[in-house]
């Protein structure tokens, strides 16, 4: 048997290898505000985890209501005593120190700005939000990626749900303030949820309402979460979908182009909950890991999609929260941790020839990689080591029939990807 396996391994040769360019400027990142601010260990240890994962960008929220609980006397001045940047500054300064770009979301109006309401209420008319945006841009001049609010097409994050008020009170004032602060700043609007909730609007209707209100933006942001446990990054389960999820990425791109022209598309929150712990909505740990690679491939294949953010790092403690972390709430590492750092997905198969796409995210420049196949007695490298493109991405074709088990490894990383079973 060992001799037969060796012969098979010898015959499974690397047919072709090469680097491939991703969607121009595509960045793959992560968001977990609570974990970054209050997770286990020190902040530097948590930031080192993100660096080890190869996060190309980190989305982080500046909570206006927490930073300015009382009204500043000089609201455009970040040194005004009313501003308490605290933990928010520590996170953004830590990311800057490691060279990890931040995508900052401005969200949450203080009671003094919204008539005494909770933070999801839009601020009253005036310059208060623009003033806060100016102060934030001055406090963090190295941040150049911004989004305004989060999921304003539903009442969980926005009261009222009104594209015209969102544009008038938040997006356009914020856009003007951030561009006045730096010509390098890019501002995304929308940040819409994937479907219409009972008290909200569909993302497309909200998008169209933004255009009618004269929205100013450099990119459109969408949170393309799956809305059904059976949905995959490439395939929706509904027959007449009106949702804007990852499975309908080409539709999102087409809708944005029709409404706003050739604006970049930022996918600012995305993730699959897992079972365990969520037995109602979760997919298996192995499915979550596979979907991370498939989603990245889908973005790589879609021109104009330039950012994809994984949500979260660690499962939220309550089952009523979100369970899409790379770690359980108790700190157990899921296979998706390795998949985030080393995503691998099948492009196609013709007989025994299988085309693969993958990335080595940790590191910079061209990175070494190898494709390995399980032989029954261990993992064997197919065709030796190769190099990615300058962005860490590669495509390769190997001799591997349906059912073969493959994985991605790199000397730049201390672990290999989860296995991929050729379909």
GUTI-761096 format. One record per residue: residue number from 1; z, x, y of N, C-alpha, C in turn. Coordinates in steps of 0.02 Angstrom, whole numbers. Each point is the difference from the previous one (the first is absolute). Example, Ala and Ser with C-alpha at 12.3 -4.5 7.8 and 13.67 -1.06 7.14 Angstrom:
% GUTI-761096
num:n.c3:n.c1:n.c2:ca.c3:ca.c1:ca.c2:c.c3:c.c1:c.c2
1:390:660:-284:0:-45:59:0:45:60;
2:-36:-18:53:3:42:59:37:-39:55;
END
This chain:
% GUTI-761096
num:n.c3:n.c1:n.c2:ca.c3:ca.c1:ca.c2:c.c3:c.c1:c.c2
1:0:42:-61:0:-42:61:0:43:63;
2:39:54:1:3:41:60:-68:31:15;
3:-35:22:-52:-66:29:11:-49:-51:27;
4:4:-63:-26:-44:-53:25:13:-15:72;
5:64:-2:20:17:-13:69:-26:55:45;
6:6:62:-22:-25:56:39:-74:-5:12;
7:-36:-21:-52:-73:-7:7:-17:-54:50;
8:38:-56:-3:-12:-54:48:14:25:71;
9:55:35:8:18:26:66:-54:47:26;
10:-25:42:-44:-52:47:21:-62:-37:22;
11:-13:-57:-32:-60:-38:17:8:-40:64;
12:63:-15:19:12:-39:60:-2:49:59;
13:-58:7:29:-10:50:52:-7:-34:68;
14:17:38:50:-10:-24:68:-75:2:15;
15:-28:-59:14:-72:-4:10:-19:20:71;
16:36:-27:49:-17:17:69:62:-7:42;
17:6:41:51:57:-4:45:-24:11:71;
18:35:-30:46:-19:11:69:48:-34:47;
19:2:25:61:41:-31:51:-39:-56:32;
20:36:-49:25:-32:-57:32:38:-19:63;
21:-37:-20:49:31:-20:63:25:-72:-4;
22:60:-10:24:28:-67:3:-31:-37:59;
23:17:-64:5:-18:-38:60:22:42:60;
24:-43:12:48:14:48:53:69:-10:32;
25:40:52:-2:66:-3:30:52:-38:-39;
26:-14:-19:-62:47:-41:-39:65:39:-11;
27:56:-35:13:66:29:-12:38:-48:-46;
28:38:30:-45:39:-39:-48:73:16:13;
29:39:-51:17:69:12:20:48:-49:-30;
30:59:-5:31:54:-38:-28:44:-27:56;
31:37:-54:-15:49:-27:47:62:-22:-37;
32:57:17:27:64:-27:-23:52:17:54;
33:4:-42:50:44:13:57:73:5:-21;
34:23:-47:-41:71:-1:-20:18:63:-39;
35:-44:20:-46:13:60:-40:1:62:44;
36:-47:4:47:-1:59:43:63:5:42;
37:24:-56:25:58:3:45:66:5:-38;
38:5:-34:-58:66:-6:-33:-2:12:-75;
39:-52:30:-26:-6:11:-72:47:54:-25;
40:-2:13:-65:45:51:-29:-17:70:23;
41:52:43:0:-11:69:21:-5:6:76;
42:-23:58:22:-8:11:71:-70:-20:22;
43:-8:-8:65:-67:-16:26:-49:54:-19;
44:20:63:5:-46:54:-17:-21:-3:-73;
45:45:-21:-44:-18:-7:-71:-49:-57:-9;
46:10:-54:36:-47:-57:-6:-68:19:28;
47:-1:35:56:-64:22:27:-35:49:-47;
48:39:42:-33:-30:47:-48:-31:-37:-59;
49:30:-57:-19:-30:-41:-52:-69:-24:21;
50:-7:-23:62:-65:-23:24:-50:57:3;
51:24:59:21:-45:57:1:-22:19:-70;
52:46:-3:-48:-18:16:-70:-48:-50:-30;
53:1:-62:24:-47:-51:-23:-69:8:31;
54:-4:41:53:-64:8:34:-18:-57:46;
55:50:-33:29:-14:-56:45:-39:26:60;
56:-60:-29:11:-42:22:55:18:-32:67;
57:41:-51:-2:23:-35:60:60:-42:-21;
58:48:-9:44:58:-42:-14:5:-54:53;
59:-3:-63:-22:9:-55:47:75:-11:11;
60:19:-9:63:70:-6:18:6:-48:59;
61:51:-42:-2:7:-52:51:53:20:52;
62:-19:-5:63:48:5:55:22:-71:18;
63:63:-15:-14:27:-67:13:24:-3:73;
64:-41:-33:40:16:-7:71:69:-30:10;
65:18:-51:-40:64:-34:9:59:45:-17;
66:-10:48:-45:54:45:-18:4:60:47;
67:-57:21:26:-2:58:45:23:-19:70;
68:-16:-62:21:19:-23:68:36:-67:-4;
69:60:-2:-30:36:-64:-4:21:-27:67;
70:6:43:50:12:-22:68:-59:22:43;
71:-12:-36:54:-59:11:40:5:66:40;
72:-50:44:-8:1:63:38:-11:-13:75;
73:31:41:41:-11:-4:72:-68:30:18;
74:-19:53:-36:-66:32:9:-36:-2:-66;
75:-31:-56:-17:-24:-12:-68:-57:45:-23;
76:-37:32:45:-53:46:-22:26:71:-10;
77:64:11:17:30:66:-7:39:4:-65;
78:-23:42:-48:35:2:-65:70:28:4;
79:18:32:55:68:27:7:48:-51:32;
80:-24:-59:16:45:-52:26:58:-9:-49;
81:62:-5:25:59:-5:-45:-2:-60:-47;
82:-39:-51:16:-3:-59:-44:-37:15:-65;
83:-42:51:1:-39:16:-60:41:41:-49;
84:3:-23:-62:36:35:-53:-50:18:-56;
85:-33:57:7:-53:19:-47:29:22:-67;
86:59:33:1:39:15:-59:-37:18:-63;
87:11:-40:-53:-31:11:-66:-76:-2:4;
88:-26:-41:44:-73:-6:6:-29:68:22;
89:32:31:48:-23:66:23:8:52:-55;
90:55:-3:-37:11:49:-52:-56:-2:-53;
91:-21:-60:-19:-53:-7:-50:-66:27:28;
92:-19:-20:60:-64:21:27:-1:75:16;
93:56:27:22:3:72:11:-4:38:-66;
94:32:-28:-53:-4:32:-65:-70:0:-28;
95:-36:-54:8:-70:-3:-23:-42:50:39;
96:11:4:65:-38:48:40:13:72:-23;
97:63:14:-16:18:67:-22:-36:21:-64;
98:-15:-49:-43:-35:15:-63:-76:-9:6;
99:-23:-18:59:-71:-8:10:-29:-63:-31;
100:42:-51:-11:-23:-64:-29:-12:-49:57;
101:-62:-22:10:-13:-47:55:37:-66:-10;
102:21:-30:54:34:-65:-2:-46:-53:29;
103:1:-58:-32:-32:-60:26:58:-46:20;
104:8:-9:65:59:-35:25:-17:-72:17;
105:41:-46:-26:-5:-71:15:54:-19:51;
106:-20:-33:53:47:-25:49:14:-73:-16;
107:64:-16:-11:17:-68:-23:71:-19:21;
108:12:-65:8:67:-28:8:22:-4:72;
109:-3:-58:30:19:-6:71:75:-11:6;
110:32:34:49:71:-12:12:12:-68:33;
111:61:-24:-6:16:-67:26:-12:-4:76;
112:12:55:35:-9:-2:72:-74:-8:20;
113:-46:14:-48:-71:-4:15:-32:-64:-26;
114:35:-38:-43:-33:-58:-32:39:-66:9;
115:46:-1:48:37:-61:13:58:-12:-46;
116:27:53:-30:59:-6:-43:-14:-17:-72;
117:-61:10:-22:-20:-17:-68:4:60:-47;
118:-10:-12:-66:-4:55:-49:-59:46:15;
119:-1:60:-31:-51:50:17:-72:-18:-19;
120:-10:-50:-43:-68:-19:-17:-33:-43:53;
121:38:-21:51:-29:-39:54:-39:47:47;
122:-58:-23:22:-40:39:47:37:5:66;
123:-6:56:35:33:6:65:-31:-48:51;
124:39:-15:50:-25:-42:54:-54:37:39;
125:-39:-37:38:-52:32:40:32:52:47;
126:-37:53:12:26:54:43:-19:67:-28;
127:30:52:26:-19:68:-18:48:32:-50;
128:48:-37:-26:53:31:-39:-27:37:-61;
129:-47:-30:-37:-25:34:-59:-41:61:19;
130:-42:-5:50:-39:57:23:46:56:23;
131:55:-17:33:47:51:22:30:37:-60;
132:18:-39:-52:28:32:-60:-52:45:-33;
133:-62:-22:-4:-53:41:-29:-8:65:39;
134:3:-4:66:-5:60:41:57:48:-14;
135:61:-27:-4:58:43:-15:-6:32:-68;
136:-23:-38:-50:-7:27:-68:-52:55:-2;
137:-56:-10:35:-53:51:1:24:64:34;
138:42:-7:50:26:59:35:54:35:-42;
139:39:-39:-36:53:29:-42:-29:37:-59;
140:-57:-24:-26:-31:30:-59:-73:16:15;
141:-13:50:42:-68:13:23:-46:26:-55;
142:27:20:-56:-42:24:-56:-26:-57:-44;
143:27:-59:9:-24:-58:-38:-62:-28:33;
144:-54:-8:-39:-63:-25:28:-29:-58:-39;
145:36:-25:-50:-22:-58:-38:52:-55:9;
146:-22:-58:24:46:-54:17:-26:-67:-25;
147:46:-43:-21:-17:-70:-12:48:-43:40;
148:-26:-58:21:39:-46:41:23:-59:-42;
149:66:-3:-12:33:-53:-37:-18:3:-74;
150:22:-50:-37:-14:-3:-72:-8:-73:-22;
151:-56:-14:-33:-15:-66:-29:13:-57:50;
152:-31:2:58:11:-53:50:-33:-67:-18;
153:-35:-2:-56:-31:-64:-21:48:-43:-41;
154:64:19:-5:50:-40:-34:66:2:36;
155:41:-53:-6:62:-6:37:55:46:-23;
156:-7:32:-57:51:48:-21:6:56:52;
157:-57:21:28:-1:55:47:-20:-20:71;
158:-23:-62:9:-24:-18:67:13:-74:14;
159:37:-12:55:10:-68:24:-15:1:75;
160:-48:-40:22:-43:-44:-41:-57:40:-33;
161:-34:-33:-47:-61:29:-29:-57:-20:46;
162:-22:47:40:-52:-14:51:-39:63:13;
163:-63:3:-21:-39:60:14:-9:14:74;
164:-4:-53:40:-8:11:72:63:30:31;
165:59:-25:-19:62:29:26:12:70:-27;
166:-19:11:-63:6:67:-28:-42:50:41;
167:-60:-20:17:-43:44:40:27:9:71;
168:21:-56:31:21:3:70:66:36:10;
169:48:-11:-46:67:27:11:14:65:-37;
170:-40:15:-51:14:59:-41:-59:48:-2;
171:-55:-22:-31:-53:47:-15:-32:31:62;
172:-25:-40:44:-35:29:58:46:39:46;
173:62:-24:15:44:42:40:19:65:-36;
174:13:-4:-65:16:60:-37:-58:49:-3;
175:-59:-27:-11:-61:42:-3:-8:38:66;
176:5:-36:56:-9:31:66:53:54:12;
177:62:-15:-18:55:47:12:-8:63:-42;
178:-17:-8:-63:-6:58:-45:-61:42:19;
179:-53:-30:21:-59:39:22:13:34:67;
180:39:-31:43:18:33:63:44:61:-13;
181:41:-4:-53:45:55:-15:-37:60:-29;
182:-53:-13:-40:-38:55:-30:-69:-25:-21;
183:-51:36:19:-67:-17:-22:-11:10:-74;
184:47:35:-33:-6:11:-72:28:-57:-41;
185:34:-47:32:31:-55:-37:-51:-49:-26;
186:10:-22:-62:-41:-52:-31:46:-59:-16;
187:-22:-60:17:43:-59:-7:-36:-52:-43;
188:34:-20:-53:-26:-53:-44:34:-66:14;
189:-39:-53:-1:27:-67:8:-9:-40:-63;
190:31:-59:-1:-4:-43:-58:59:10:-45;
191:-4:49:-44:52:14:-50:17:-64:-37;
192:-52:-38:-18:9:-67:-28:18:1:-74;
193:36:-52:-21:16:-10:-71:-61:-27:-36;
194:-2:3:-66:-63:-15:-36:-19:-72:-5;
195:45:-47:15:-18:-70:-9:38:-44:51;
196:-22:-62:3:32:-47:44:63:-28:-34;
197:56:8:33:62:-31:-22:3:-71:30;
198:44:-44:-27:3:-69:25:10:-6:75;
199:35:49:30:14:-5:71:-41:50:41;
200:-52:27:-30:-38:51:35:-75:-13:0;
201:-39:54:8:-72:-3:4:-29:49:-51;
202:-61:-14:-22:-34:47:-44:-16:63:40;
203:-5:58:-33:-15:61:38:-67:-4:36;
204:-50:-32:-30:-65:-6:33:4:-44:62;
205:35:-57:-5:7:-43:58:39:35:56;
206:51:38:-19:38:37:51:-43:53:32;
207:-40:35:-40:-46:50:25:-49:-30:50;
208:-28:-57:-17:-47:-34:44:34:-23:65;
209:63:-23:-6:38:-18:59:14:59:45;
210:11:58:-30:10:61:40:-62:16:40;
211:-58:-5:-32:-63:13:37:-8:-48:58;
212:13:-65:-13:-7:-50:53:46:15:59;
213:57:32:-15:49:16:53:-15:66:34;
214:-54:34:-21:-19:63:32:40:60:-23;
215:13:5:-65:40:54:-28:-30:69:13;
216:43:48:17:-20:70:7:32:38:-58;
217:-40:37:-37:27:39:-57:-49:54:-19;
218:28:53:-30:-41:55:-26:-14:-7:-74;
219:43:-38:-35:-8:-11:-72:31:-68:-15;
220:-21:-29:-56:31:-61:-23:44:16:-60;
221:61:-26:-1:47:13:-55:10:-63:-41;
222:-2:8:-66:10:-54:-47:48:23:-54;
223:44:-45:-22:45:14:-56:-28:-36:-62;
224:-38:35:-42:-40:-33:-52:37:-9:-66;
225:63:-21:2:38:-11:-61:-36:-48:-48;
226:10:9:-65:-24:-50:-48:40:-64:9;
227:-31:-57:-13:35:-64:6:10:-32:-68;
228:-19:34:-52:6:-26:-68:14:59:-46;
229:45:-9:-48:19:54:-45:-58:24:-42;
230:-51:-43:-11:-57:21:-39:-54:36:39;
231:9:6:65:-50:33:42:4:76:-8;
232:-57:33:1:-3:73:-3:-32:25:65;
233:1:65:13:-31:24:61:-74:-16:7;
234:-34:-14:-55:-72:-14:3:-17:-72:-16;
235:46:-38:-30:-18:-67:-24:52:-51:20;
236:-22:-52:37:43:-57:17:-4:-51:-56;
237:53:-39:-9:1:-50:-53:-22:-69:25;
238:-2:-10:65:-19:-65:26:-76:-8:2;
239:-23:-62:-6:-72:-12:-2:-30:-12:70;
240:41:-21:46:-23:-12:69:51:29:49;
241:4:66:1:52:34:38:-12:-6:75;
242:53:-11:37:-1:6:73:50:53:22;
243:31:33:-48:49:52:16:-36:65:16;
244:36:45:34:-27:66:15:44:51:-34;
245:-14:13:-64:38:46:-41:-43:60:-18;
246:31:49:-32:-37:60:-20:-60:-18:-44;
247:7:-50:-42:-55:-20:-45:-60:-24:40;
248:10:-19:63:-54:-25:42:-11:47:59;
249:6:65:-13:-5:50:54:-66:-3:37;
250:-55:-10:-36:-65:-3:34:-3:-61:46;
251:34:-55:-19:3:-58:44:40:14:63;
252:56:35:-8:40:19:59:-43:42:47;
253:-35:49:-28:-42:43:41:-54:-41:36;
254:-31:-47:-36:-52:-42:30:28:-45:55;
255:59:-28:-12:31:-44:50:18:39:63;
256:29:58:-8:18:41:58:-63:19:39;
257:-53:19:-35:-62:19:33:-30:-58:39;
258:3:-60:-30:-28:-59:33:40:-18:62;
259:65:7:-3:43:-22:55:6:54:54;
260:10:63:-22:16:54:48:-51:57:1;
261:-52:-4:-41:-48:55:-3:25:55:-47;
262:-27:59:8:12:54:-47:67:35:15;
263:54:-38:1:66:29:9:26:25:-67;
264:36:56:-2:31:22:-62:48:-52:-27;
265:8:0:-66:45:-47:-34:59:40:-27;
266:60:-19:22:62:31:-24:34:-49:-46;
267:15:20:-60:35:-41:-50:73:23:1;
268:41:-37:38:64:27:22:59:-16:-44;
269:-7:-44:-49:52:-12:-51:-34:-24:-63;
270:18:32:-56:-30:-20:-63:44:24:-57;
271:9:-42:-50:40:22:-57:5:-55:-52;
272:14:21:-61:10:-47:-57:73:2:-21;
273:32:-58:-2:67:-4:-26:-1:10:-76;
274:56:24:-26:2:16:-72:52:-41:-38;
275:-15:-8:-63:44:-32:-49:13:51:-56;
276:62:26:-6:58:-18:40:-3:32:70;
277:38:-28:48:51:-52:-9:-25:-72:14;
278:-57:-8:33:-22:-67:19:-39:-32:-57;
279:33:-43:-39:-32:-30:-59:-46:-57:18;
280:3:-23:62:-42:-56:21:-67:24:28;
281:2:50:44:-60:21:35:-24:70:-18;
282:40:36:-38:-15:70:-11:-51:13:-55;
283:-36:56:7:-44:26:-53:39:56:-35;
284:-27:24:-56:34:54:-36:-2:64:41;
285:45:45:-16:1:65:34:-66:37:-8;
286:-29:-3:-59:-64:35:-11:-56:-32:39;
287:1:-67:7:-51:-33:41:6:20:73;
288:61:2:25:10:20:70:-29:69:12;
289:13:46:-47:-25:68:8:-76:1:0;
290:-31:-38:-45:-73:-1:-3:-29:-31:63;
291:33:-51:26:-27:-35:59:3:45:62;
292:47:46:3:1:46:57:-63:42:2;
293:-22:25:-58:-61:38:-2:-61:-42:14;
294:-2:-61:-28:-57:-44:10:-6:-22:74;
295:56:-14:32:-2:-20:70:-25:57:44;
296:22:61:-15:-24:57:38:-75:9:-9;
297:-24:-8:-61:-72:4:-13:-37:-53:40;
298:27:-61:1:-34:-54:36:-6:16:74;
299:52:28:29:-2:20:70:-50:57:10;
300:0:48:-45:-46:57:4:-72:-23:-2;
301:-13:-53:-37:-68:-26:-6:-21:-45:58;
302:48:-22:41:-15:-48:53:-7:35:67;
303:-61:7:26:-8:31:66:39:-38:53;
304:31:37:44:37:-30:55:73:-14:-14;
305:21:3:-64:71:-7:-16:31:69:3;
306:43:11:48:22:69:14:74:14:-13;
307:40:-52:-13:71:11:-15:21:-50:-54;
308:40:24:-48:32:-43:-49:73:21:-7;
309:45:-47:10:72:14:-1:32:-34:-60;
310:33:39:-43:39:-26:-56:68:-22:26;
311:21:-59:-22:66:-28:17:34:-17:-66;
312:52:32:-21:50:39:33:9:68:-36;
313:52:39:20:22:57:-41:49:-24:-53;
314:49:-40:19:53:-23:-45:4:-76:1;
315:8:-30:-59:9:-73:-3:57:-22:46;
316:-9:-58:31:54:-29:39:55:-25:-47;
317:63:0:22:55:-16:-45:2:-72:-25;
318:-25:-47:40:1:-70:-19:-65:-19:-33;
319:3:-39:-55:-61:-24:-32:-39:-47:45;
320:33:-27:51:-35:-40:49:-39:42:49;
321:9:67:-3:-37:46:42:-64:22:-34;
322:-18:63:11:-64:25:-25:14:55:-51;
323:-34:-3:-57:13:46:-56:-61:43:-17;
324:-32:26:52:-62:39:-10:11:75:8;
325:62:23:-6:14:70:11:-27:47:-53;
326:0:64:17:-15:53:-48:62:18:-39;
327:58:-22:25:64:7:-34:32:-70:-5;
328:41:-10:-51:42:-59:-1:54:7:53;
329:35:-55:14:54:4:48:55:48:-23;
330:6:9:-66:49:47:-27:-24:72:-2;
331:-61:13:23:-25:68:4:-41:24:-60;
332:-15:-45:-47:-41:19:-58:-73:5:23;
333:-31:56:-17:-70:11:20:-47:-41:-44;
334:-44:-38:30:-51:-37:-36:-62:45:-9;
335:-44:-17:-47:-63:39:-6:-41:0:65;
336:9:-51:41:-38:-4:63:16:58:47;
337:58:32:-9:16:59:40:-53:54:-12;
338:-14:13:-63:-50:51:-17:-70:-23:17;
339:-12:-66:-6:-66:-26:17:-14:4:75;
340:51:-7:41:-11:6:72:-21:72:17;
341:33:49:-29:-17:69:15:-66:21:-31;
342:-15:-28:-60:-61:19:-37:-37:-63:-23;
343:-28:-38:46:-36:-60:-20:-63:18:-40;
344:-12:-40:-52:-59:10:-43:-27:-68:-19;
345:-65:-9:6:-31:-65:-16:-68:11:-32;
346:-19:-48:-41:-65:3:-33:-54:-30:45;
347:-53:39:11:-56:-24:39:-48:-40:-44;
348:-17:27:-58:-49:-33:-44:3:34:-68;
349:-33:-32:-48:-8:31:-67:-68:-21:-27;
350:-34:48:-30:-63:-12:-35:5:35:-67;
351:13:-40:-53:11:30:-65:62:42:1;
352:-6:63:-16:58:45:0:7:39:65;
353:-43:-14:48:3:35:65:39:-44:50;
354:55:27:23:44:-37:45:6:36:67;
355:-15:-36:53:6:28:67:69:-19:29;
356:33:48:30:67:-8:27:2:17:74;
357:47:-31:34:16:18:70:74:15:4;
358:18:48:40:71:15:7:14:41:62;
359:65:10:11:23:40:56:60:41:-21;
360:6:58:30:62:39:-1:27:-3:71;
361:50:-41:11:23:-12:69:46:53:28;
362:47:27:-39:42:54:28:-43:61:16;
363:17:34:53:-36:60:19:-52:-13:53;
364:-42:50:13:-52:-6:51:-61:40:-22;
365:-57:-18:28:-61:35:-19:-20:-15:-71;
366:-46:40:-26:-22:-7:-69:57:15:-48;
367:11:-42:-50:56:7:-46:-24:3:-72;
368:32:40:-42:-20:4:-70:18:-65:-38;
369:-41:-18:-48:16:-58:-42:-32:9:-68;
370:24:-37:-48:-29:-2:-68:8:-70:-27;
371:-49:-21:-40:4:-62:-38:20:17:-71;
372:51:-35:-25:24:14:-67:-7:-63:-43;
373:-10:12:-66:-6:-56:-47:52:7:-55;
374:29:-57:-19:49:-2:-54:-37:4:-67;
375:20:47:-41:-34:12:-64:38:-26:-60;
376:60:-27:12:44:-20:-55:53:52:-13;
377:-14:62:19:49:54:-8:22:30:65;
378:-30:-22:54:17:27:66:-57:-11:48;
379:10:23:62:-51:-7:52:-43:62:2;
380:-66:-9:-1:-47:56:3:-44:-6:62;
381:-8:56:35:-41:0:60:-74:-2:-17;
382:-37:-43:36:-72:-7:-10:-37:43:50;
383:-29:53:-22:-44:39:43:33:47:49;
384:65:11:-5:33:47:43:20:-29:67;
385:23:44:45:24:-22:65:-58:-3:49;
386:5:-47:47:-51:-8:51:34:-11:68;
387:-39:-7:51:27:-7:67:-22:-65:32;
388:46:-31:37:-16:-60:37:-40:18:63;
389:-21:-51:36:-27:10:66:56:17:48;
390:-16:14:63:51:20:49:53:-52:13;
391:-16:-65:-16:49:-53:10:40:-15:-63;
392:-9:40:-52:37:-10:-62:-33:-48:-48;
393:-60:-25:16:-34:-50:-40:-53:31:-44;
394:-12:-32:-57:-54:24:-45:-29:-58:-38;
395:-60:9:-25:-30:-42:-52:-22:46:-56;
396:3:-24:-61:-17:41:-57:-23:-45:-58;
397:-44:25:-41:-21:-36:-60:20:40:-61;
398:33:-33:-48:22:33:-61:-26:-37:-60;
399:-1:34:-56:-17:-33:-63:65:-29:-28;
400:7:-66:6:60:-34:-23:-18:-73:-13;
401:1:-23:-62:-22:-68:-16:54:-52:17;
402:-18:-63:-8:48:-54:10:63:13:-42;
403:57:-10:30:64:9:-34:29:70:7;
404:-39:48:24:27:67:10:55:-1:53;
405:51:42:-9:55:4:48:-7:64:40;
406:-5:-9:66:-10:56:45:55:3:53;
407:9:59:28:46:6:56:-24:56:46;
408:27:0:61:-17:49:51:59:48:8;
409:-15:64:1:52:50:13:-24:49:52;
410:47:33:32:-16:49:51:57:51:3;
411:-19:63:7:52:52:6:36:-6:66;
412:-26:-41:46:34:-11:64:57:-50:-6;
413:7:-33:-57:50:-52:-11:36:14:-65;
414:65:-14:-3:40:16:-58:-4:-52:-55;
415:-43:-50:7:-6:-53:-50:-72:-21:-4;
416:-17:-39:-51:-67:-28:-8:1:-74:17;
417:-58:-29:8:-5:-71:14:18:-40:-61;
418:14:-64:7:6:-44:-59:-68:-1:-36;
419:1:-17:-64:-62:-1:-38:-46:-58:21;
420:-64:13:-2:-51:-50:11:-36:-12:-66;
421:-4:-62:-23:-36:-16:-61:-70:-23:18;
422:-50:35:-24:-70:-15:17:-18:-70:-24;
423:-27:-40:45:-20:-69:-16:-74:-4:-17;
END
